[in-house]
Amino acid sequence: LPVYARDILELGPWGLGLLRSAPGIGAICVAVWLAGHPIRDHAGKIMLGFVALFGAFTVLFGVSTITWLSIAALALLGATDMFSVYIRETLIQLWTPDEVRGRVNAVNQVFVGASNEVGEFRAGTMAALIGTVPAVVIGGIGAIAVAGLWAWLFPALRQVTHLNSRE
């Protein structure tokens, strides 16, 4: 984001603050909405669809040179991420047997906690090798590809219907 604020969008520190806050604002809006409108049907398809949308908004942000569009893409990226996190975390609690739930949650938290650092390493390395914009765009395309691949490789995940039972 600092590279986008400085070199691509030419925004300065204030603009960097807007870029950094946009995903959080999108996520908060969705969290508030989900509190009153829980997902009741087609949870697996919704989750995979929102992972793909996360990738699409990443691509949009990556190619945008318009400030308002970049901020909107980041807000929508945060919103779509909140949908997929909400469903993933619920499925972990629902589908993990009681006797291993603590261990599964511990492993999940390690991976979630490390994902930002690993992602930043990947993004920085790719940006240094191929450039900032291509690195972001390829990352977004990768998220779309993973959603499609997981839908194909794990049909049971795609077919999860409800978040309140193992269906």
C-alpha atoms as an extended CHARMM CRD file, in Angstrom:
* protein
*
       167  EXT
         1         1  LEU       CA              0.0000000000        0.0000000000        0.0000000000  PROA      1               0.0000000000
         2         2  PRO       CA              2.7970000000        2.5110000000        0.6090000000  PROA      2               0.0000000000
         3         3  VAL       CA              3.9570000000        2.0290000000       -2.9820000000  PROA      3               0.0000000000
         4         4  TYR       CA              0.4310000000        2.5900000000       -4.2870000000  PROA      4               0.0000000000
         5         5  ALA       CA             -0.0210000000        5.6940000000       -2.1390000000  PROA      5               0.0000000000
         6         6  ARG       CA              3.3400000000        7.1690000000       -3.0940000000  PROA      6               0.0000000000
         7         7  ASP       CA              4.0540000000        6.0550000000       -6.6690000000  PROA      7               0.0000000000
         8         8  ILE       CA              0.8410000000        4.9390000000       -8.3340000000  PROA      8               0.0000000000
         9         9  LEU       CA             -1.9260000000        7.0650000000       -6.8280000000  PROA      9               0.0000000000
        10        10  GLU       CA              0.3730000000        9.8670000000       -5.5800000000  PROA      10              0.0000000000
        11        11  LEU       CA             -1.6140000000       10.3640000000       -2.3660000000  PROA      11              0.0000000000
        12        12  GLY       CA              0.8790000000       10.9570000000        0.4070000000  PROA      12              0.0000000000
        13        13  PRO       CA              0.4410000000        9.9790000000        4.0660000000  PROA      13              0.0000000000
        14        14  TRP       CA             -3.2330000000       10.9580000000        4.2950000000  PROA      14              0.0000000000
        15        15  GLY       CA             -4.0430000000        8.8410000000        1.2400000000  PROA      15              0.0000000000
        16        16  LEU       CA             -2.0650000000        5.9120000000        2.6400000000  PROA      16              0.0000000000
        17        17  GLY       CA             -4.2380000000        6.1420000000        5.7500000000  PROA      17              0.0000000000
        18        18  LEU       CA             -7.3570000000        5.9870000000        3.5870000000  PROA      18              0.0000000000
        19        19  LEU       CA             -6.0210000000        2.9730000000        1.6870000000  PROA      19              0.0000000000
        20        20  ARG       CA             -5.0630000000        1.1570000000        4.8890000000  PROA      20              0.0000000000
        21        21  SER       CA             -8.4200000000        1.8280000000        6.5650000000  PROA      21              0.0000000000
        22        22  ALA       CA            -10.6560000000        0.9280000000        3.6170000000  PROA      22              0.0000000000
        23        23  PRO       CA            -10.5500000000       -2.9040000000        4.0500000000  PROA      23              0.0000000000
        24        24  GLY       CA            -11.3390000000       -2.5480000000        7.7540000000  PROA      24              0.0000000000
        25        25  ILE       CA            -14.2780000000       -0.2720000000        7.0410000000  PROA      25              0.0000000000
        26        26  GLY       CA            -15.6540000000       -2.7760000000        4.5320000000  PROA      26              0.0000000000
        27        27  ALA       CA            -15.2030000000       -5.6240000000        7.0030000000  PROA      27              0.0000000000
        28        28  ILE       CA            -16.8930000000       -3.7220000000        9.8410000000  PROA      28              0.0000000000
        29        29  CYS       CA            -19.8860000000       -2.8950000000        7.6440000000  PROA      29              0.0000000000
        30        30  VAL       CA            -20.3310000000       -6.5560000000        6.7240000000  PROA      30              0.0000000000
        31        31  ALA       CA            -19.8550000000       -7.7060000000       10.3340000000  PROA      31              0.0000000000
        32        32  VAL       CA            -22.6330000000       -5.3680000000       11.4710000000  PROA      32              0.0000000000
        33        33  TRP       CA            -24.8470000000       -6.5370000000        8.6080000000  PROA      33              0.0000000000
        34        34  LEU       CA            -24.1780000000      -10.2330000000        9.3370000000  PROA      34              0.0000000000
        35        35  ALA       CA            -25.1070000000       -9.7020000000       12.9940000000  PROA      35              0.0000000000
        36        36  GLY       CA            -28.6860000000       -9.0870000000       11.8720000000  PROA      36              0.0000000000
        37        37  HSD       CA            -28.7150000000      -11.1740000000        8.6850000000  PROA      37              0.0000000000
        38        38  PRO       CA            -26.9430000000      -14.4910000000        9.2850000000  PROA      38              0.0000000000
        39        39  ILE       CA            -26.2530000000      -16.7270000000        6.3130000000  PROA      39              0.0000000000
        40        40  ARG       CA            -28.9350000000      -19.3850000000        6.2590000000  PROA      40              0.0000000000
        41        41  ASP       CA            -28.5370000000      -21.2240000000        2.9460000000  PROA      41              0.0000000000
        42        42  HSD       CA            -25.8240000000      -22.0950000000        0.4160000000  PROA      42              0.0000000000
        43        43  ALA       CA            -22.9840000000      -21.3100000000        2.8350000000  PROA      43              0.0000000000
        44        44  GLY       CA            -20.3380000000      -23.2350000000        0.8810000000  PROA      44              0.0000000000
        45        45  LYS       CA            -21.1450000000      -21.5920000000       -2.4290000000  PROA      45              0.0000000000
        46        46  ILE       CA            -21.3590000000      -18.1760000000       -0.7800000000  PROA      46              0.0000000000
        47        47  MET       CA            -17.9700000000      -18.6350000000        0.8840000000  PROA      47              0.0000000000
        48        48  LEU       CA            -16.2310000000      -19.7360000000       -2.3040000000  PROA      48              0.0000000000
        49        49  GLY       CA            -17.9730000000      -16.9820000000       -4.2710000000  PROA      49              0.0000000000
        50        50  PHE       CA            -16.7740000000      -14.3490000000       -1.8350000000  PROA      50              0.0000000000
        51        51  VAL       CA            -13.2130000000      -15.7000000000       -1.9620000000  PROA      51              0.0000000000
        52        52  ALA       CA            -13.3750000000      -15.2860000000       -5.7520000000  PROA      52              0.0000000000
        53        53  LEU       CA            -14.8010000000      -11.7700000000       -5.3360000000  PROA      53              0.0000000000
        54        54  PHE       CA            -11.9560000000      -10.9840000000       -2.9240000000  PROA      54              0.0000000000
        55        55  GLY       CA             -9.5900000000      -11.9030000000       -5.7340000000  PROA      55              0.0000000000
        56        56  ALA       CA            -11.5350000000       -9.8390000000       -8.2650000000  PROA      56              0.0000000000
        57        57  PHE       CA            -11.4470000000       -6.7400000000       -6.0460000000  PROA      57              0.0000000000
        58        58  THR       CA             -7.7330000000       -7.3360000000       -5.5090000000  PROA      58              0.0000000000
        59        59  VAL       CA             -7.2420000000       -7.3060000000       -9.2830000000  PROA      59              0.0000000000
        60        60  LEU       CA             -9.3710000000       -4.1660000000       -9.5800000000  PROA      60              0.0000000000
        61        61  PHE       CA             -7.3030000000       -2.4410000000       -6.9180000000  PROA      61              0.0000000000
        62        62  GLY       CA             -4.1200000000       -3.6200000000       -8.5940000000  PROA      62              0.0000000000
        63        63  VAL       CA             -4.9290000000       -2.0410000000      -11.9530000000  PROA      63              0.0000000000
        64        64  SER       CA             -6.6860000000        1.0870000000      -10.6920000000  PROA      64              0.0000000000
        65        65  THR       CA             -5.0120000000        4.4700000000      -10.9580000000  PROA      65              0.0000000000
        66        66  ILE       CA             -8.0950000000        6.3460000000       -9.7030000000  PROA      66              0.0000000000
        67        67  THR       CA             -8.0940000000        7.1330000000       -5.9870000000  PROA      67              0.0000000000
        68        68  TRP       CA            -11.8060000000        6.6920000000       -5.2710000000  PROA      68              0.0000000000
        69        69  LEU       CA            -11.9160000000        3.4240000000       -7.2520000000  PROA      69              0.0000000000
        70        70  SER       CA             -8.8720000000        2.0910000000       -5.4090000000  PROA      70              0.0000000000
        71        71  ILE       CA            -10.3930000000        2.9270000000       -2.0230000000  PROA      71              0.0000000000
        72        72  ALA       CA            -13.7370000000        1.3890000000       -3.0420000000  PROA      72              0.0000000000
        73        73  ALA       CA            -11.9770000000       -1.7670000000       -4.2840000000  PROA      73              0.0000000000
        74        74  LEU       CA            -10.1540000000       -2.0860000000       -0.9650000000  PROA      74              0.0000000000
        75        75  ALA       CA            -13.3680000000       -1.5590000000        1.0160000000  PROA      75              0.0000000000
        76        76  LEU       CA            -15.1050000000       -4.2390000000       -1.0580000000  PROA      76              0.0000000000
        77        77  LEU       CA            -12.0710000000       -6.4930000000       -0.6400000000  PROA      77              0.0000000000
        78        78  GLY       CA            -12.4550000000       -6.1740000000        3.1460000000  PROA      78              0.0000000000
        79        79  ALA       CA            -16.1880000000       -6.7770000000        2.9130000000  PROA      79              0.0000000000
        80        80  THR       CA            -15.7990000000       -9.9530000000        0.8620000000  PROA      80              0.0000000000
        81        81  ASP       CA            -13.0760000000      -11.2010000000        3.1850000000  PROA      81              0.0000000000
        82        82  MET       CA            -15.4060000000      -10.7780000000        6.1760000000  PROA      82              0.0000000000
        83        83  PHE       CA            -18.0390000000      -12.9740000000        4.5090000000  PROA      83              0.0000000000
        84        84  SER       CA            -15.5410000000      -15.7760000000        3.8620000000  PROA      84              0.0000000000
        85        85  VAL       CA            -13.9710000000      -15.5030000000        7.3380000000  PROA      85              0.0000000000
        86        86  TYR       CA            -17.4180000000      -15.6020000000        8.9740000000  PROA      86              0.0000000000
        87        87  ILE       CA            -18.3160000000      -18.8030000000        7.1400000000  PROA      87              0.0000000000
        88        88  ARG       CA            -14.8790000000      -20.4550000000        7.5310000000  PROA      88              0.0000000000
        89        89  GLU       CA            -14.7060000000      -19.8230000000       11.2640000000  PROA      89              0.0000000000
        90        90  THR       CA            -18.2550000000      -21.0940000000       11.7560000000  PROA      90              0.0000000000
        91        91  LEU       CA            -17.5290000000      -24.2450000000        9.7350000000  PROA      91              0.0000000000
        92        92  ILE       CA            -14.4040000000      -24.9620000000       11.7820000000  PROA      92              0.0000000000
        93        93  GLN       CA            -16.4500000000      -24.8510000000       14.9770000000  PROA      93              0.0000000000
        94        94  LEU       CA            -19.3130000000      -26.8480000000       13.5020000000  PROA      94              0.0000000000
        95        95  TRP       CA            -17.4400000000      -29.5890000000       11.6520000000  PROA      95              0.0000000000
        96        96  THR       CA            -14.5350000000      -30.2570000000       14.0170000000  PROA      96              0.0000000000
        97        97  PRO       CA            -15.1090000000      -33.1590000000       16.4220000000  PROA      97              0.0000000000
        98        98  ASP       CA            -15.2800000000      -32.0830000000       20.0650000000  PROA      98              0.0000000000
        99        99  GLU       CA            -12.1970000000      -34.0570000000       21.0910000000  PROA      99              0.0000000000
       100       100  VAL       CA             -9.8630000000      -32.1700000000       18.6880000000  PROA      100             0.0000000000
       101       101  ARG       CA            -11.5640000000      -28.7800000000       18.4440000000  PROA      101             0.0000000000
       102       102  GLY       CA             -8.9750000000      -27.0520000000       20.6600000000  PROA      102             0.0000000000
       103       103  ARG       CA             -6.0580000000      -28.3710000000       18.6260000000  PROA      103             0.0000000000
       104       104  VAL       CA             -7.7190000000      -27.5390000000       15.3310000000  PROA      104             0.0000000000
       105       105  ASN       CA             -8.4540000000      -24.0120000000       16.5560000000  PROA      105             0.0000000000
       106       106  ALA       CA             -4.8470000000      -23.6240000000       17.7190000000  PROA      106             0.0000000000
       107       107  VAL       CA             -3.4910000000      -24.6630000000       14.3160000000  PROA      107             0.0000000000
       108       108  ASN       CA             -6.0290000000      -22.4160000000       12.5870000000  PROA      108             0.0000000000
       109       109  GLN       CA             -4.9770000000      -19.4470000000       14.7080000000  PROA      109             0.0000000000
       110       110  VAL       CA             -1.2890000000      -20.0440000000       13.9440000000  PROA      110             0.0000000000
       111       111  PHE       CA             -2.0320000000      -20.0600000000       10.2160000000  PROA      111             0.0000000000
       112       112  VAL       CA             -4.3360000000      -17.0380000000       10.4140000000  PROA      112             0.0000000000
       113       113  GLY       CA             -1.8210000000      -15.1700000000       12.5540000000  PROA      113             0.0000000000
       114       114  ALA       CA              1.0540000000      -15.9380000000       10.2050000000  PROA      114             0.0000000000
       115       115  SER       CA             -0.8720000000      -15.3860000000        6.9810000000  PROA      115             0.0000000000
       116       116  ASN       CA             -0.3900000000      -11.6120000000        6.9650000000  PROA      116             0.0000000000
       117       117  GLU       CA              3.3640000000      -11.8920000000        7.3810000000  PROA      117             0.0000000000
       118       118  VAL       CA              3.6580000000      -14.6670000000        4.8110000000  PROA      118             0.0000000000
       119       119  GLY       CA              1.4330000000      -12.6740000000        2.4480000000  PROA      119             0.0000000000
       120       120  GLU       CA              3.5180000000       -9.5490000000        2.9160000000  PROA      120             0.0000000000
       121       121  PHE       CA              6.6870000000      -11.5310000000        2.2300000000  PROA      121             0.0000000000
       122       122  ARG       CA              5.1560000000      -13.0120000000       -0.9220000000  PROA      122             0.0000000000
       123       123  ALA       CA              3.8720000000       -9.6390000000       -2.0800000000  PROA      123             0.0000000000
       124       124  GLY       CA              7.1610000000       -7.8630000000       -1.4090000000  PROA      124             0.0000000000
       125       125  THR       CA              9.2180000000      -10.5540000000       -3.0960000000  PROA      125             0.0000000000
       126       126  MET       CA              6.9320000000      -10.6560000000       -6.1350000000  PROA      126             0.0000000000
       127       127  ALA       CA              6.8250000000       -6.8640000000       -6.3580000000  PROA      127             0.0000000000
       128       128  ALA       CA             10.6340000000       -6.7560000000       -6.3110000000  PROA      128             0.0000000000
       129       129  LEU       CA             10.8390000000       -9.4310000000       -9.0090000000  PROA      129             0.0000000000
       130       130  ILE       CA              8.0460000000       -8.4520000000      -11.4160000000  PROA      130             0.0000000000
       131       131  GLY       CA              6.7420000000       -5.0790000000      -10.2340000000  PROA      131             0.0000000000
       132       132  THR       CA              4.0570000000       -3.9170000000       -7.8320000000  PROA      132             0.0000000000
       133       133  VAL       CA              1.0300000000       -3.9220000000      -10.1300000000  PROA      133             0.0000000000
       134       134  PRO       CA              1.7090000000       -7.3590000000      -11.6510000000  PROA      134             0.0000000000
       135       135  ALA       CA              2.3090000000       -8.7940000000       -8.1650000000  PROA      135             0.0000000000
       136       136  VAL       CA             -1.0580000000       -7.5230000000       -6.9040000000  PROA      136             0.0000000000
       137       137  VAL       CA             -2.9040000000       -8.6420000000      -10.0320000000  PROA      137             0.0000000000
       138       138  ILE       CA             -1.3420000000      -12.1090000000       -9.9500000000  PROA      138             0.0000000000
       139       139  GLY       CA             -2.2500000000      -12.4000000000       -6.2630000000  PROA      139             0.0000000000
       140       140  GLY       CA             -5.8760000000      -11.5630000000       -7.0590000000  PROA      140             0.0000000000
       141       141  ILE       CA             -5.9640000000      -14.0300000000       -9.9240000000  PROA      141             0.0000000000
       142       142  GLY       CA             -4.4850000000      -16.6110000000       -7.5540000000  PROA      142             0.0000000000
       143       143  ALA       CA             -7.3330000000      -16.0890000000       -5.0810000000  PROA      143             0.0000000000
       144       144  ILE       CA             -9.8790000000      -16.5610000000       -7.8750000000  PROA      144             0.0000000000
       145       145  ALA       CA             -8.0710000000      -19.7120000000       -9.0230000000  PROA      145             0.0000000000
       146       146  VAL       CA             -7.9550000000      -21.1270000000       -5.4840000000  PROA      146             0.0000000000
       147       147  ALA       CA            -11.7080000000      -20.5610000000       -5.0520000000  PROA      147             0.0000000000
       148       148  GLY       CA            -12.3910000000      -22.3940000000       -8.3060000000  PROA      148             0.0000000000
       149       149  LEU       CA             -9.9360000000      -25.1720000000       -7.5470000000  PROA      149             0.0000000000
       150       150  TRP       CA            -11.3370000000      -25.7060000000       -4.0240000000  PROA      150             0.0000000000
       151       151  ALA       CA            -14.8950000000      -25.7750000000       -5.4220000000  PROA      151             0.0000000000
       152       152  TRP       CA            -13.7900000000      -28.5360000000       -7.7790000000  PROA      152             0.0000000000
       153       153  LEU       CA            -11.5010000000      -30.4880000000       -5.4150000000  PROA      153             0.0000000000
       154       154  PHE       CA            -13.7860000000      -30.3080000000       -2.3740000000  PROA      154             0.0000000000
       155       155  PRO       CA            -17.3860000000      -30.6450000000       -3.5740000000  PROA      155             0.0000000000
       156       156  ALA       CA            -18.5720000000      -31.3180000000       -0.0030000000  PROA      156             0.0000000000
       157       157  LEU       CA            -17.3460000000      -27.8380000000        0.9480000000  PROA      157             0.0000000000
       158       158  ARG       CA            -19.1470000000      -26.3020000000       -2.0100000000  PROA      158             0.0000000000
       159       159  GLN       CA            -22.3360000000      -28.1520000000       -1.0690000000  PROA      159             0.0000000000
       160       160  VAL       CA            -22.4670000000      -27.0050000000        2.5890000000  PROA      160             0.0000000000
       161       161  THR       CA            -25.9000000000      -25.5100000000        3.0220000000  PROA      161             0.0000000000
       162       162  HSD       CA            -26.4880000000      -24.3520000000        6.5970000000  PROA      162             0.0000000000
       163       163  LEU       CA            -24.1630000000      -22.9270000000        9.2150000000  PROA      163             0.0000000000
       164       164  ASN       CA            -26.2510000000      -24.1830000000       12.1140000000  PROA      164             0.0000000000
       165       165  SER       CA            -25.8620000000      -27.9050000000       11.3960000000  PROA      165             0.0000000000
       166       166  ARG       CA            -23.6190000000      -30.3790000000        9.5810000000  PROA      166             0.0000000000
       167       167  GLU       CA            -25.5070000000      -30.1940000000        6.2860000000  PROA      167             0.0000000000
